Amino acid sequence: MIVLKLVAESLVFAWNALKSNILRTVLSLLGVTVGIFAIITVFTIVDSLERSIKDSFSFLGERVLRVEKWPWLFQEDYPWWKYFNRPQPTENEFNFLLENITQAEALTIFAEKGNTLVVHENSSQGGVELYGVSYQYNEVFEVPVETGRYFSIQEVDLTRNVALIGHELNETLFPYTNALGQTIKVKGLKFVVIGIMEEQGENFIDASSLDRACIIPYGSFLKLYASGSNWGIGSTIALKAFESDEGAVELEGEVTGLMRSKRGLRPREEEDFAINRPEAFAQMVSNIFDVIGVAGWIIGSFSILVGGFGIANIMFVSVKERTHIIGIQKSLGAFNYFILLQFLFESIFLSLIGGIAGIILVYFVTFLQLGSLVLMLTVKNIVLGLGVSVLVGVVSGVVPALVASRLDPVEAIRSA
């Protein structure tokens, strides 16, 4: 009950302080408002950027390992020519893994060729991303078919000339007709459209999108482009780990052992292949934004420091104005901690007002249109802003509260 009484009295005193000199209070709280606004705005933008960039990498798959020639992150002091001399993953190696792997939920081999020209009668679309994939590709990566269907296993095994096309490609080549069953040409070779994929839309980093993509069976891709050799288009073997395999550790260990065995590597020989993880990009992005977050703290801390001085000033003035009341309270038996907590709660309340005002300003900032970047004020950042406000209130109010609690009641009453 005493805590509720202290809070209620502090709210009343704080409200009276606000009403007694609104301009002085507003100017004093402005530092906290600007500080919280600066910090939470930076974190809101950083979180939104990080989320957008990571979403843009969603095409890399979740719980997916890629066996490739080149690593995504090069090792320091590792000769570049060793990477260059590595062999490409081959269909033979994929079949070996398909027969022996036990820790993968699904696996696929695929190759891709950018900037491809796709033609239908008098219409054409350049800059198409052409994918040649094996049957389980849609189990490793998301292939959202909106109309039509995915490949059958017979179509992939028999290298039938069938294709899935993206939304934008469909709109360009078939603006007035249904694309299903129609024929398109890639390098003069005819493909029958059996499926149209859902619209993906733009992403923040303009990463690969299925909107301007054409997916065909892997064997059909090999009819168009050489793959698997050092001089051809590189193929990638992708494997999806079971959900129970935390961090895909078991899958990575098994793939490494099988690939070393297939390539005849001795125990002391270094690996001539790379196992890449999407988490590498996510970790790199997180590290970059951690640095930006520190910069946000530094920028906002100067304003919060000024705001803290402003609240401390209000509290010292409040102690001075209520010295007589403090003397009466202490003469009637009020303990020192009662007076201390009373002023401390008042300081916290005033700081919270400034913090809430800053968060409200951040909320209005989220309505700004920044292209494909969508700003979102998260609960985490709201709690962070309120927490910082409370901390500023405690630090700013503790000294004035101590001064008030240690006043001599006789001297305090005489000060009237």
Buried (B, 14 or more C-beta within 10 A) or exposed (E): EEEEEBBEBBEEBBBEBBEEEEEBBBEBBBBBBBBBBBBBBBBBBBBBBBBBBBBBBBBBBEBBBBBBBEBBEEEEEEEEEEBEEBEBBBBEBBEBBBEEBEBBBBBBBBBBBEEBEBBBEEEBBEEBBBBBBBBBBBBBBBBEBEBBEBBEEEBBEEBBBBBBBBBBBBBBBBEEEEBBEBBBBBEEEEBBBBBBBBBBEEBBBEBBBBBBBBBBBBBBBBBBBEBBEEEEBBBBBBBBBBEEBEEBEBBBEBBBEBBBEBBEBEEEEEEBBBBBBBBEBBEEBBEBBEEBBEEBBEBBBEBBBBBBEBBBBBBBBBBEEBBEBBBBBBEEEBEBEBBBBBBBBBBBBBBBBBBBBBBEBBBEBBEEEEEEBEBEBBEEBBEBBBEBBBBBBBBBBBBBBBBBBEBEBEEBBEEE
